Amino acid sequence: MKIALLGYGKMGHVIERLAQAAGHEIVATRWLGGHSGVLNDADVAIEFSAPHAAVGHIKECFNARIPVVCGTTGWLEEFESVSKLCAEQHGTLLYASNFSIGVQLFFYLNERLASLMKDHPSYRPSIEEIHHIHKLDAPSGTAISLSQPILEFCSPEKWTLEEVQDSALLPIKARREGEVNGTHTVRYDSLIDAIEIKHEAHSREGFAFGALKAAEWIIGKTGVYSMKDVLNLT
Ligand SMILES: NC(=O)c1ccc[n+]([C@@H]2O[C@H](COP(=O)([O-])OP(=O)(O)OC[C@H]3O[C@@H](n4cnc5c(N)ncnc54)[C@H](OP(=O)(O)O)[C@@H]3O)[C@@H](O)[C@H]2O)c1
């Protein structure tokens, strides 16, 4: 597979290393200050840049008819309009707030747990996420994904970053510490007991491995996809 890396920071470098080890070729790279190679030479683009850059990169891939796998978080308010554009231009986009296969399984468990908890309103849900101090957005895209089934099934109507005691709000605590790769905890607390599920990323390789798997899967398809499609978790 010939890959363009749009964003060539911490994630871009790990993806490059794993891709080359698997026999793939990096034909183009982009970073804030420059680029190498030509996007049009790629079979697929993998986008891990910054919230302000992601949508521009995705649109460029639609125009160039190159499927794009995007892991950049913090631009989700534009997801609907980008999905519409993707359909209009017969483009190909796969977005995941978290490419780790372990996290995808964690999402699945979270959805099941939320559906069970809907009949037990005495438990108050909350989410905590911890990331390295360089992360630009808060809460993490993964925490927002985790909130969705909880908001759908349980009593909170929207998430908040504030620490409040209001059952209509789902508190998300976003902590920034050292070089933490990403820890997410979903907790249901009652006066009697608590239930907690937790995922802890030990390294960035899990995200890179999942993004490469998605890139292999998406070539030849059109439309908007998620990791659920890649892993058959739908
Ligand atoms: N979905 C997932 O599984 C997952 C996992 C980990 C991280 N992420 C997300 O992926 C993104 C990147 O993470 P990272 O750790 O690799 O960040 P990073 O180390 O800061 O790298 C970001 C890269 O994007 C480049 N960039 C910034 N603005 C750009 C622009 N306007 N045009 C082109 N390139 C631009 C930066 O260029 P310079 O090198 O010149 O600064 C850098 O190469 C973040 O949003 C992060 O939250 C997602």
The ligand as a Gaussian input file, in Angstrom:
#p B3LYP/6-31G(d) Opt

LIG

0 1
 N       -7.794000       8.575000      16.922000
 C       -6.754000       8.071000      17.605000
 O       -6.640000       6.860000      17.817000
 C       -5.689000       9.018000      18.085000
 C       -4.561000       8.547000      18.783000
 C       -3.548000       9.460000      19.133000
 C       -3.686000      10.796000      18.793000
 N       -4.809000      11.215000      18.147000
 C       -4.983000      12.596000      17.679000
 O       -4.193000      12.734000      16.516000
 C       -3.756000      14.082000      16.394000
 C       -2.236000      14.109000      16.224000
 O       -1.619000      13.544000      17.359000
 P       -0.024000      13.532000      17.537000
 O        0.202000      13.001000      18.891000
 O        0.635000      12.913000      16.367000
 O        0.252000      15.112000      17.512000
 P        1.619000      15.877000      17.203000
 O        2.789000      15.075000      17.629000
 O        1.437000      17.252000      17.764000
 O        1.677000      15.953000      15.602000
 C        0.788000      16.732000      14.875000
 C        1.324000      16.821000      13.470000
 O        0.411000      17.581000      12.681000
 C        1.151000      18.599000      12.020000
 N        0.301000      19.772000      11.748000
 C       -0.209000      20.658000      12.616000
 N       -0.899000      21.591000      11.948000
 C       -0.799000      21.274000      10.631000
 C       -1.251000      21.882000       9.428000
 N       -1.968000      22.996000       9.444000
 N       -0.969000      21.271000       8.261000
 C       -0.247000      20.134000       8.219000
 N        0.234000      19.521000       9.319000
 C       -0.046000      20.106000      10.503000
 C        2.283000      18.948000      12.977000
 O        3.298000      19.614000      12.252000
 P        4.682000      20.047000      12.984000
 O        5.451000      18.763000      13.147000
 O        5.317000      20.955000      11.982000
 O        4.293000      20.697000      14.262000
 C        2.670000      17.533000      13.386000
 O        3.457000      16.922000      12.387000
 C       -4.302000      14.790000      17.632000
 O       -5.550000      15.378000      17.312000
 C       -4.517000      13.669000      18.631000
 O       -5.513000      13.969000      19.585000
 C       -5.799000      10.346000      17.791000

